[in-house]
Amino acid sequence: MMLSERIQQIFDQPVQNLSPLSGGCIAEVYRADLGDGRSIVIKTGNRNNGLDIEAKMLRYLYDHTKLPIPKVYHSDDRMLIMAHLPSGGTLNGAAEEHAADLIASLHDISAPCFDFEMDTLIGGQHQPNSKSLKWIDFFRDHRLLYMAREAYKIKHLPLKTLKSLEDFSAKMETRLPEPNASSLVHGDLWGGNILCKDNKITGLIDPAIYFAHAEIELAFTTLFSTFDDRFFRRYQEHRPLAPGFFEERLDIYNLYPLLVHVRLFGGYYVSQVEQTLRRFGF
C-alpha cells in the first residue's frame, strides 16, 4: 500500500499534498496536508526502529509538561504520525529566553528516583532507565559505563579508553554532588530538535527522556552550541546553578553524549572522550 493510501485509511481524509522533509536519521520523514485542513508529519521505517518508543515519549511530554510538543495521532512499530508544528525562525535571543523558561519548567517536574517508566532511546541507541535512588549511581552505571561498553563491543572504543573511563567512574562521587531532587529532561536538546518561529519556541521534538540531574541537560546544550549566555542567564533566574558547573561538571556530563556519538560514529569523538579523561587525570 502506498504511503498516501495508508494515511488516507488512518484519517479517513484525502491527502492533498505529500512531500519529504529533511532530518530523518533512523526513518524517512514526510509532511502531508489533509482534506480537513490539518498538516501532519509522518515518520516511517523498518520494524523495531524505535518509532513506537518515540511516540510514547512524545505522548508523555504532551500529557505531563508545558512544552510545545506535537500531538501524536498514530503510532506503530513502523510509523509515527504527529501534528506538524510551525518553524523556520531563528533561535535568537528572545527565543532563547523562551526556551529557558520552558526548560526550567520541565526541570521542575520531579520523581522519587532517577529512572523512567520504560527504557528510551537517544539517537536510535538503547537508553536503559533502571531505577536508582542515587543520581551518581544512575549516571555511572546506566549512562557512562553502559554506553562505553556498547561502543567497545562494536570496536568503536579502544579497551584502554574503556579502562580509563571505568577508573574515572569509580571515583566520580568526589567530583559530582547528589542533587536534592530528580528532574525530567528532554535528553537531546541540540538545535535540530528545537523548532522556533517569531521569537518563540514552537516545538521540541525527538526526545530521549528520563529523570536525571538537570545539569546533564544543560551541559548537553553546550556541546553543539545550542544556546548562548542569554539562555543561561534566564534559566538561572528560575533555577540557579551551583558553583563549579561551567568549570568542571559540564565536561563530566558531556562524556555521555560524546559516548553516544562514539557508539554511532567512532573516530573523532573517541579523542574528545580521551581528552576529557586526561583533564581529570585518567
Secondary structure, 3 states (H helix, E strand, C coil): CCHHHHHHHHHCCCEEEEEEECCCCCCEEEEEEECCCCEEEEEECCCCCCHHHHHHHHHHHHHHCCCCCCCEEEECCCEEEEECCCCCCCCCHHHHHHHHHHHHHHHCCCCCCECCCCCEEECCEEECCCCECCHHHHHHHHHHHHHHHHHHHCCCCCHHHHHHHHHHHHCHHHCCCCCCCCEEECCCCCHHHEEEECCEEEEECCCCCEEECHHHHHHHHHHCCCCCHHHHHHHHHHCCCCCCHHHHHHHHHCHHHHHHHHHHHCCHHHHHHHHHHHHCCC
